[in-house]
Amino acid sequence: MAKSLIIVESPAKAKTISRFLGKEYKVVASMGHVRDLPKSQLGIDIENGFMPRYITIRGKGPLIENLKKEAAKVKNVLLATDPDREGEAISWHLAHLLELPLESPCRVEFHEITKNAVSESLRHPRKIDMNLVDAQQARRILDRLVGYKISPILWRKVKGGLSAGRVQSAAVRMICDREKEIDEFVPEEYWTIEAELACQNGGNVFLAKLHSRGDEKLNLKDRNAVEKIVADLQKEIFTVVEVKKGERRRNPSPPFTTSTMQQEAARKLGFTAKKTMMVAQQLYEGLDIEGEGTVGLVTYIRTDSTRISEQAQKEAREYILKNYGTEYIGSGSLAQKSKKNIQDAHEAIRPTSVFRHPESIKNSLTADQYKLYKLIWERFIASQMAPAVYDTVSAEIKAGEYIFKASGSTLKFSGFMAVYTEGADEETEREEGLLPELTAGQTLVLLQIKPEQHFTQPPPRYTEAMLVKALEERGIGRPSTYAPIIDTIQKRGYVKKEKGRFKPTELGQIVTEILKEYFSDIVDLDFTAEMESQLDKVESGEENWQRIVEEFYRPFKEKLRIAEEKIEEVKIEDEVTDEKCEICGRNMVIKRGKYGEFMACSGFPECRNTKPLIEQLGVKCPKCGGDIVVRKSKKGRKFYGCSNYPDCDFVLWDPPSEIPCPRCGSLMVEKTVRNEKVAVCINPECGYKKSEG
């Protein structure tokens, strides 16, 4: 008979931990939260220190009764929920329901779910950390006050079903502000001039860029000035003035935090933040590995630290030495503990064992689990490797009074790049090529002058990776909140994705303008970041949670009163489409319901015709000439099919490219191969592929 009961959140986690322990332990799952604020009312006693009124979550009654029965059978109950604020709060709620003394050592933390880590944690139980609980409680109460006080005003003044979240509203504002920058952006013309040069004895052709006229740096704004310079240059002799040779080192990125994992999974795998966290949770809680049994593959996944343990460093060095050699071993961890707002409560995200190579366990994982595990494994190994080293050469070239500059580099030592290189959000500048062997005083052959017109570009809309990065840099939210923020603002219809980038909807812009005018603190980025810092102080015991809530609510209450009186009703018109209703001939409009956008007749309620909103891709079906549109399977998986279905059954699982195959003219699709985006021709007889990286 078991002597101790261990309670975790999920059955998967319970299964993994049970495998490591003997019969004296029984491991059960609470299935997440067991108590929360009531949905039907505020649930906070504002007049009595903002004390929350928690109730048992609907449907959890039988589960709680079963936990009580199991707890009564044992001498010891251990609460092993996730090692963060939310996990601490769940343990506190469980302790309350099971009537466990809060001073008793009933709390254990598993930062990784492996046999050694679990056994070690069980030797060091502690009491519940009420500072962590209070920090989570303060966040929950602040969010409830904002949501339940502002949202009804928005329902009455704008549209039913709207919500205003404390952190989500700041995120929507960031997207709205970026859209405003784009709308107000005025492009400016500028020019560059390059010279295509070669040595007199032949060899590599290379490009040199016009830098200055003597000591005056050129700022070329119009065609006339450029044409005059081009004419001057055609008459000049190009001579090498100076050649500098050197060495450049490129350091590896540190191991993943929650934020950087979400960013890189978005860039390289095309995962949303929500999907990344779902798959990462599976890797953390444990999977059945062939020949090994159930084991956690990565350390805890909600962290803002890049710190790693000495044991993990030692393992990594051993692996690198064996597989790459001594010269590939790095000098140590690249932890960035000094970065602002880092709590450093956990290690970075890393594999629980570097010797569990992604390829060796591929058959035990789903495709998504394998992709994300491989990304985590490679990033960690690379972080412990030596820098890459480039040989560099730069040359200054004179043509009359004009100065040109050219540079080139070659990879001398791959270092960490033998394993992994970090992705980028935007296209980088053209990579440096090779320069021929040049010497000072050498005369060059001018092959061509290449003037090129450019226009400054507006700031880009946020991708999911860029938004996560921006939220982290501004101190808005914490590792556990990025994915829910992004998911919520899309579900509420405040923003939508166009070609993978966030654009605010009319609704999002209207709500943001109302909040900016009447609840400026809620959408003020600095205020939101400062509130996160205050919650961190509650966690560290430096601040009292009730004082923070009181200081927020006092001015907030007055703003609620003013908003209720002054906000005028706003009517949001439905977006009219060119498509005609096949029943009555009126234009169809786009509406938003519980399950997203759909099309409805503008003649409602006289005509109640509705149909799904089909996303056109601007690509024609190669089978019948119809439009290829985005569809979803019964399980919610996105695929691409012909608009003439069921008459045409053409279907693709990969997104089609707007550009036809340059070799045979067939349709191409966009695939991800080894973390690289590739355009692939669907004609099996052609086989054309092109990297889009």
C-alpha positions in Angstrom: 0.0 0.0 0.0 1.3 3.5 -0.9 2.6 5.7 1.9 2.7 8.9 -0.1 0.3 10.6 -2.6 1.8 12.8 -5.2 -0.5 15.2 -7.0 0.4 16.7 -10.4 -1.7 18.5 -13.0 -1.9 16.1 -15.9 -2.3 12.3 -16.5 0.7 12.3 -18.8 3.0 13.8 -16.1 1.5 11.3 -13.6 2.3 8.4 -15.8 5.9 9.5 -16.4 6.6 10.1 -12.7 4.9 6.8 -11.6 7.4 4.9 -13.8 10.3 6.2 -11.7 8.9 5.5 -8.2 8.2 2.3 -6.2 4.9 1.1 -4.7 5.2 3.4 -1.7 4.1 6.3 -4.0 0.9 6.8 -5.8 0.7 9.6 -8.4 -2.6 11.2 -9.5 -3.6 14.2 -11.6 -5.7 17.2 -10.6 -6.5 17.9 -14.3 -5.2 21.5 -13.9 -6.9 24.1 -11.8 -9.5 23.0 -9.2 -10.7 26.4 -7.9 -11.2 29.7 -9.6 -13.2 33.0 -9.4 -16.8 32.5 -10.4 -17.6 33.2 -14.1 -21.0 34.7 -13.4 -19.9 37.5 -11.1 -16.8 39.6 -10.2 -15.9 37.3 -7.2 -13.8 40.0 -5.5 -14.8 41.7 -2.2 -13.5 45.2 -3.1 -14.5 46.7 0.2 -12.7 44.0 2.2 -9.1 44.2 1.0 -10.0 42.8 -2.5 -10.3 39.3 -1.1 -11.2 36.8 -3.8 -14.1 34.4 -3.5 -13.0 31.1 -5.0 -15.4 28.3 -6.0 -14.8 24.8 -7.1 -14.6 24.7 -10.9 -17.8 23.2 -12.4 -17.4 19.5 -13.1 -14.4 19.1 -10.7 -16.5 17.9 -7.7 -16.1 14.1 -8.3 -12.4 14.5 -9.0 -11.8 16.5 -5.7 -13.8 13.9 -3.7 -11.6 11.2 -5.2 -8.4 13.2 -4.3 -9.7 13.5 -0.7 -10.3 9.7 -0.5 -6.8 9.0 -1.8 -5.3 11.6 0.6 -7.0 9.9 3.6 -5.3 6.6 2.8 -1.7 7.9 3.1 0.5 9.5 5.7 2.0 12.1 3.4 0.6 14.2 0.5 3.0 15.9 -1.8 1.9 18.6 -4.3 4.1 18.5 -7.5 2.4 21.0 -9.8 4.5 23.0 -12.2 7.4 25.1 -10.7 6.0 28.5 -11.4 3.5 31.0 -9.9 0.5 29.3 -11.5 1.7 25.9 -10.3 2.2 27.3 -6.8 -1.3 28.6 -6.8 -2.8 25.3 -7.9 -0.9 23.6 -5.0 -2.2 26.2 -2.6 -5.8 25.5 -3.8 -5.3 21.8 -3.4 -3.8 22.2 0.1 -7.0 24.2 1.0 -9.3 21.6 -0.4 -7.4 18.6 1.2 -7.0 20.5 4.5 -3.2 20.3 4.4 -1.4 22.6 6.9 0.3 25.4 4.9 3.4 25.2 7.2 3.9 21.5 6.4 6.6 20.5 3.8 4.0 19.4 1.2 5.4 21.0 -1.9 7.9 19.5 -4.4 9.2 20.9 -7.7 10.3 18.9 -10.8 12.4 21.1 -13.1 12.8 18.1 -15.3 11.0 14.8 -15.2 13.8 12.2 -15.2 14.4 9.5 -12.6 17.3 11.3 -10.9 15.6 14.7 -10.9 12.4 13.3 -9.4 14.2 11.3 -6.8 16.3 14.3 -5.7 13.3 16.6 -5.5 11.4 14.2 -3.3 14.3 14.4 -0.8 13.7 18.2 -0.5 10.0 19.0 0.0 9.2 22.5 1.2 6.2 24.5 2.4 4.1 26.3 -0.1 5.6 29.7 -1.0 2.9 32.2 -0.3 4.8 35.0 -2.1 4.4 33.1 -5.3 0.8 32.4 -4.6 0.1 36.1 -3.8 1.8 37.2 -7.0 -0.4 34.9 -9.0 -3.4 35.9 -7.0 -2.7 39.6 -7.6 -2.4 39.0 -11.4 -5.7 37.1 -11.4 -7.5 39.8 -9.4 -6.1 42.7 -11.5 -7.1 40.9 -14.7 -10.6 40.2 -13.3 -11.1 43.8 -12.3 -10.1 45.1 -15.7 -12.0 42.5 -17.6 -15.2 42.5 -15.6 -15.4 46.3 -15.1 -14.5 47.6 -18.6 -16.0 44.8 -20.8 -19.7 45.6 -19.9 -19.1 49.2 -21.0 -17.7 48.0 -24.3 -20.8 45.7 -24.7 -23.1 48.6 -24.2 -21.2 51.2 -26.3 -19.6 49.1 -29.0 -20.6 45.5 -29.5 -21.7 42.6 -27.3 -19.2 39.9 -26.4 -16.1 42.2 -26.3 -13.5 42.0 -23.6 -10.7 44.3 -22.4 -7.8 42.4 -20.8 -5.1 44.1 -18.8 -2.2 42.7 -20.8 -3.9 41.8 -24.1 -5.1 45.4 -24.6 -1.4 46.6 -24.4 -0.5 43.9 -27.1 -3.4 45.1 -29.4 -2.2 48.7 -28.9 1.3 47.7 -30.1 -0.2 46.2 -33.3 -2.5 49.3 -33.8 0.5 51.6 -33.3 2.5 49.7 -35.8 -0.3 49.9 -38.3 -0.6 53.7 -37.8 3.2 54.0 -38.4 2.7 52.1 -41.7 -0.3 54.2 -42.8 1.5 57.5 -42.0 4.8 56.5 -43.5 6.0 58.6 -46.5 8.6 56.8 -48.6 11.8 58.7 -49.4 13.9 58.1 -52.5 17.5 57.3 -52.3 20.2 55.8 -54.6 23.2 53.6 -54.3 26.0 53.2 -56.8 28.1 50.0 -57.2 31.1 49.4 -59.5 31.6 45.9 -61.0 35.4 45.4 -61.0 38.0 42.9 -61.9 41.8 42.5 -61.7 43.7 43.3 -64.9 44.8 39.6 -65.1 41.2 38.3 -64.8 40.0 36.4 -61.8 36.9 36.9 -59.7 34.6 39.8 -60.5 33.5 41.7 -57.4 31.3 44.6 -56.4 32.5 47.8 -54.6 30.0 50.3 -53.2 30.4 54.1 -53.6 31.1 55.5 -50.1 32.1 59.1 -50.3 33.5 62.0 -52.4 36.8 62.6 -50.6 35.8 63.0 -46.9 32.2 63.9 -47.8 29.8 61.0 -47.3 27.4 61.0 -50.2 23.6 61.0 -49.6 22.1 60.4 -53.1 18.5 61.6 -53.3 17.7 62.0 -57.0 18.4 60.6 -60.5 20.1 63.8 -61.9 22.8 63.8 -59.2 23.4 60.1 -59.7 23.6 60.4 -63.5 26.3 63.1 -63.2 28.4 60.9 -60.8 28.0 57.9 -63.1 29.2 60.0 -66.0 32.3 61.2 -64.0 33.1 57.6 -62.9 33.2 56.3 -66.5 36.3 58.5 -67.1 38.2 57.6 -63.9 40.8 54.9 -63.2 40.0 52.6 -60.3 43.0 52.1 -58.0 43.3 50.1 -54.8 44.3 52.5 -51.9 44.3 50.1 -48.9 43.7 46.5 -48.1 42.9 45.3 -44.6 42.8 41.6 -43.6 41.4 40.4 -40.3 39.3 37.8 -38.5 35.7 38.0 -37.3 34.1 35.7 -34.7 30.4 34.9 -34.5 29.2 33.7 -31.1 26.4 31.1 -30.7 23.0 32.1 -29.3 22.4 31.1 -25.7 20.0 28.1 -25.0 16.3 28.8 -25.3 14.1 30.7 -22.9 10.3 30.5 -23.4 10.3 33.6 -25.5 13.2 32.7 -27.8 11.8 29.1 -28.2 8.5 30.5 -29.4 10.3 33.0 -31.7 12.5 30.4 -33.3 9.7 27.8 -33.7 7.7 30.4 -35.5 10.6 31.3 -37.8 11.9 27.8 -38.6 8.9 25.5 -38.0 6.0 27.8 -38.7 4.5 27.0 -35.3 2.2 29.4 -33.5 3.2 30.3 -29.9 0.2 28.2 -28.7 1.3 25.2 -30.7 4.9 25.5 -29.6 3.8 25.5 -25.9 1.5 22.6 -26.4 4.2 20.4 -28.0 6.8 21.6 -25.5 4.6 20.6 -22.6 4.4 17.1 -24.0 8.2 16.9 -24.3 8.5 18.1 -20.7 5.8 15.9 -19.1 7.2 12.7 -20.7 6.8 10.5 -23.7 7.2 6.7 -24.2 10.6 6.2 -25.8 11.3 2.9 -27.5 13.8 0.9 -25.4 13.7 3.4 -22.5 10.1 3.8 -21.4 8.3 7.0 -20.5 10.7 9.9 -19.8 10.7 13.7 -19.9 12.8 14.9 -22.8 13.3 18.6 -21.9 13.6 20.7 -18.8 10.8 23.0 -17.6 9.5 25.1 -20.5 8.4 28.4 -18.8 11.5 30.2 -18.1 13.2 33.6 -18.8 16.7 32.4 -17.8 19.6 31.1 -20.0 21.4 29.6 -17.1 22.2 25.9 -17.2 23.4 23.4 -14.6 27.1 22.3 -14.3 26.0 18.7 -15.0 24.4 19.7 -18.2 27.4 21.7 -19.3 29.6 18.7 -18.5 27.4 16.4 -20.6 27.5 18.8 -23.5 31.3 19.2 -23.4 31.6 15.4 -23.4 29.3 15.0 -26.4 31.0 17.8 -28.4 34.5 16.3 -27.7 33.4 12.9 -28.8 31.6 14.0 -32.0 33.4 17.1 -33.1 36.7 17.4 -31.3 38.4 19.6 -28.7 38.5 22.7 -30.8 34.7 22.8 -31.0 34.2 23.0 -27.2 33.1 26.5 -26.1 34.4 28.4 -23.1 31.2 27.9 -21.1 27.6 28.9 -20.7 26.3 32.0 -22.5 23.8 32.8 -19.7 22.4 36.4 -19.7 21.4 36.7 -16.1 22.0 40.5 -16.1 19.2 41.2 -18.6 16.4 43.3 -17.2 13.3 41.6 -15.8 14.9 38.1 -15.7 13.6 36.1 -12.7 16.2 33.3 -13.2 14.0 30.9 -11.2 14.7 28.0 -13.6 17.3 26.8 -16.0 17.1 27.5 -19.7 15.1 25.0 -21.8 17.4 22.1 -22.7 17.3 18.4 -23.4 17.3 16.3 -20.2 20.2 14.3 -21.7 22.3 15.5 -24.7 23.0 11.8 -25.4 19.3 11.4 -26.4 20.0 12.4 -30.0 16.9 13.6 -32.0 17.5 10.9 -34.7 17.8 8.1 -32.1 14.3 8.8 -30.8 12.6 10.0 -33.9 10.4 6.9 -34.3 9.0 7.4 -30.8 7.8 11.0 -31.5 5.2 12.7 -33.7 6.4 14.9 -36.5 5.8 18.0 -34.4 7.4 16.6 -31.3 10.5 15.6 -33.3 10.8 19.0 -35.0 10.6 21.0 -31.7 12.9 18.5 -29.7 15.5 18.7 -32.5 15.4 22.5 -32.4 15.8 22.6 -28.6 18.6 19.9 -28.7 20.5 21.7 -31.5 20.2 25.1 -29.9 21.5 23.8 -26.6 24.5 21.9 -28.1 25.4 24.9 -30.3 25.3 27.2 -27.2 28.1 25.1 -25.7 30.3 25.2 -28.8 33.1 27.5 -29.9 32.4 30.6 -32.0 32.5 30.4 -35.8 35.6 32.2 -37.2 35.7 34.1 -40.6 38.6 35.5 -42.5 37.7 39.0 -43.5 39.2 41.4 -46.1 38.2 44.9 -46.9 39.5 47.2 -49.6 39.3 50.9 -50.2 39.3 51.8 -53.9 39.8 55.3 -55.4 38.3 56.6 -58.6 39.3 60.2 -59.0 37.8 62.0 -56.0 35.4 59.2 -55.3 36.0 56.5 -52.7 34.5 53.0 -53.0 34.6 50.2 -50.4 34.5 46.4 -50.9 34.5 43.6 -48.4 34.4 39.9 -48.3 34.7 37.0 -45.9 35.2 33.3 -45.9 34.3 30.8 -43.2 37.6 29.6 -41.6 36.2 27.5 -38.7 32.5 26.5 -38.5 32.4 26.1 -34.7 28.8 26.1 -33.5 27.5 26.5 -37.0 28.3 22.9 -37.7 25.1 22.2 -35.6 22.8 25.2 -35.7 22.4 28.9 -36.8 19.6 31.2 -35.5 16.8 32.2 -37.8 16.0 35.9 -38.6 12.6 37.7 -38.7 13.4 39.9 -41.7 15.6 39.4 -44.8 19.2 40.4 -44.0 21.5 42.4 -46.3 23.3 40.6 -49.1 26.0 38.3 -47.8 29.5 39.3 -48.4 31.2 37.4 -51.3 34.8 36.6 -51.9 37.3 39.2 -53.0 40.3 38.4 -55.3 43.8 38.9 -53.9 44.3 42.7 -53.9 47.3 44.9 -53.2 47.6 48.6 -52.5 48.4 50.6 -55.7 46.8 47.9 -58.0 44.9 49.2 -60.9 41.5 47.6 -61.5 39.3 47.1 -64.6 35.9 48.8 -64.5 33.3 46.4 -66.1 30.1 48.3 -65.2 28.7 51.1 -63.1 25.4 50.0 -61.4 23.2 52.8 -60.1 20.1 51.6 -58.3 17.0 53.5 -57.1 15.5 52.6 -53.7 12.7 53.8 -51.5 12.7 53.7 -47.7 10.3 51.1 -46.4 7.8 51.4 -43.5 8.3 49.3 -40.4 7.0 45.7 -41.1 3.9 44.4 -39.4 4.6 42.0 -36.5 5.0 38.3 -37.2 4.2 36.1 -34.2 8.0 35.8 -33.5 8.4 39.5 -33.7 5.4 40.2 -31.4 6.7 37.8 -28.7 10.1 39.4 -28.9 8.6 42.9 -28.6 6.4 41.9 -25.7 9.5 40.5 -23.9 11.6 43.6 -24.6 8.9 45.9 -23.4 8.4 43.8 -20.2 4.8 43.1 -21.1 3.6 39.7 -19.8 5.8 36.9 -18.6 7.0 33.5 -20.2 3.7 31.8 -19.4 1.5 34.6 -20.8 2.9 35.2 -24.4 1.0 32.4 -26.0 -2.4 33.1 -24.3 -2.1 36.8 -25.2 -1.6 36.1 -28.9 -4.3 33.5 -28.9 -6.9 35.7 -27.1 -6.4 38.8 -29.3 -7.1 36.8 -32.4 -10.1 34.9 -31.0 -11.7 38.3 -29.9 -11.4 39.6 -33.4 -9.1 42.5 -32.5 -6.3 41.4 -34.9 -6.1 39.1 -37.8 -3.2 37.5 -39.7 -2.5 38.5 -43.3 0.3 36.5 -44.9 1.6 35.5 -41.4 1.6 39.1 -40.0 -0.7 40.8 -37.6 -3.1 43.5 -38.7 -5.6 45.2 -36.4 -9.3 44.9 -37.4 -11.6 47.9 -37.3 -12.9 46.5 -34.0 -9.4 46.3 -32.6 -8.7 49.9 -33.6 -12.0 51.3 -32.2 -11.6 49.5 -28.8 -7.9 50.6 -28.6 -8.9 54.3 -29.2 -11.6 54.1 -26.5 -9.1 52.6 -24.0 -6.5 55.1 -24.9 -8.9 58.0 -24.3 -10.6 56.7 -21.1 -8.3 54.0 -19.7 -4.9 55.2 -20.8 -3.1 53.2 -18.1 -4.5 49.9 -19.4 -3.0 50.4 -22.9 0.1 52.3 -21.7 3.1 50.0 -22.4 5.3 51.4 -19.7 2.5 51.2 -17.1 1.8 47.5 -18.1 5.5 46.7 -17.8 5.8 48.5 -14.4 2.8 46.4 -13.2 4.7 43.2 -14.1 7.7 44.5 -12.1 5.4 45.1 -9.2 4.1 41.5 -9.4 7.7 40.3 -9.4 8.3 42.3 -6.2 5.3 40.5 -4.6 6.9 37.2 -5.6 10.2 38.2 -4.0 8.4 39.4 -0.8 9.2 43.1 -1.3 5.6 44.2 -1.9 2.1 43.5 -0.5 -0.3 42.3 -3.2 -3.3 44.1 -1.7 -1.5 47.4 -1.7 -0.7 47.0 -5.4 -4.3 46.2 -6.2 -5.6 49.1 -4.1 -3.2 51.6 -5.8 -4.4 50.4 -9.2 -8.1 50.4 -8.4 -8.5 53.8 -6.7 -7.9 55.9 -9.9 -9.4 53.1 -12.1 -12.8 53.4 -10.3 -13.0 57.1 -11.2 -12.1 56.3 -14.8 -14.9 53.8 -15.0 -17.4 56.4 -13.9 -16.2 58.9 -16.5 -16.2 56.3 -19.3 -19.7 55.2 -18.5 -21.0 58.8 -18.8 -19.0 60.0 -21.8 -18.4 57.2 -24.2 -20.8 57.5 -27.0 -22.2 54.4 -28.8 -20.1 53.3 -31.8 -21.7 51.4 -34.7 -19.3 49.1 -36.5 -20.5 48.5 -40.1 -20.2 45.0 -41.6 -17.6 44.7 -44.3 -19.5 44.5 -47.7 -18.1 42.1 -50.3 -18.6 42.0 -54.1 -20.2 38.5 -53.8 -24.0 38.4 -54.3 -26.5 36.4 -52.3 -27.7 33.5 -54.5 -31.1 33.7 -52.8 -32.0 37.4 -53.0 -29.2 39.1 -55.0 -28.1 41.5 -52.3 -24.4 41.8 -51.4 -22.9 39.4 -48.9 -21.2 40.9 -45.8 -18.5 39.6 -43.5 -19.7 39.0 -39.9 -18.0 37.5 -36.9 -19.5 34.8 -34.7 -18.5 32.5 -31.9 -16.4 30.4 -34.3 -14.9 33.1 -36.3 -15.8 35.1 -39.5 -18.5 34.0 -41.9 -20.5 35.5 -44.8 -24.1 36.6 -44.4 -26.7 38.3 -46.6 -26.9 42.1 -46.0 -30.7 41.7 -46.2 -30.9 40.0 -42.7 -33.4 39.4 -41.2 -35.5 39.2 -44.4 -32.9 36.9 -45.9 -31.0 34.6 -43.6 -28.5 33.1 -46.1 -25.1 32.4 -44.6 -22.0 30.6 -45.9 -18.4 30.0 -44.8 -15.8 32.8 -45.5 -13.4 31.3 -48.0 -9.8 32.6 -48.0 -8.6 33.1 -51.6 -4.9 32.6 -52.3 -4.7 34.1 -55.8 -3.6 30.7 -57.2 -5.5 28.8 -59.9 -6.2 25.1 -59.7 -4.0 23.2 -62.2 -6.8 20.6 -62.7 -9.8 22.7 -63.6 -8.7 26.4 -63.5 -10.8 27.2 -60.4 -9.4 29.2 -57.4 -7.4 27.4 -54.8 -8.8 28.3 -51.4 -8.0 27.5 -47.7 -10.1 24.9 -46.1 -10.1 23.0 -42.8 -10.5 19.2 -42.2 -12.9 17.9 -39.5 -10.0 17.8 -37.1 -9.2 21.4 -37.8 -6.1 20.8 -39.9 -5.6 23.4 -42.6 -5.4 22.2 -46.3 -5.8 23.8 -49.7 -8.5 22.7 -52.2 -10.3 23.8 -55.3 -13.2 26.2 -55.0 -15.1 24.0 -57.5 -15.3 21.1 -55.0 -17.0 18.6 -55.2 -16.8 18.8 -59.0 -13.0 19.1 -58.7 -11.2 17.1 -56.0 -7.8 18.7 -56.3 -6.2 19.1 -52.8 -2.9 20.0 -51.2 -1.6 19.8 -47.7 1.2 22.3 -48.3 0.5 26.0 -49.1 0.7 26.7 -52.9 3.1 29.3 -54.2 2.0 32.2 -56.4 5.1 31.7 -58.5 4.9 28.8 -61.1 7.8 26.4 -61.5 10.5 28.1 -63.7 11.4 24.7 -65.2 8.0 23.2 -66.3 5.4 25.9 -65.4 3.6 23.6 -62.9 2.3 24.7 -59.5 4.8 24.9 -56.7 4.2 24.4 -53.0 6.0 25.7 -49.9 7.6 23.0 -47.7 9.8 23.1 -44.7 12.8 20.8 -45.1 15.3 20.5 -42.3 14.2 23.8 -40.8 14.5 25.6 -44.2 11.6 26.8 -46.4 11.7 25.3 -49.8 9.6 25.8 -52.9 8.9 22.4 -54.5 7.3 21.7 -57.9 4.3 19.3 -57.6 5.1 17.7 -61.0 6.8 14.4 -60.1 8.6 14.3 -63.5 10.1 17.7 -62.9 11.5 17.6 -59.3 12.5 21.3 -59.2 13.3 22.7 -55.8 14.4 26.1 -54.6 15.4 27.4 -51.2 13.5 30.4 -50.0 15.8 31.2 -47.1 
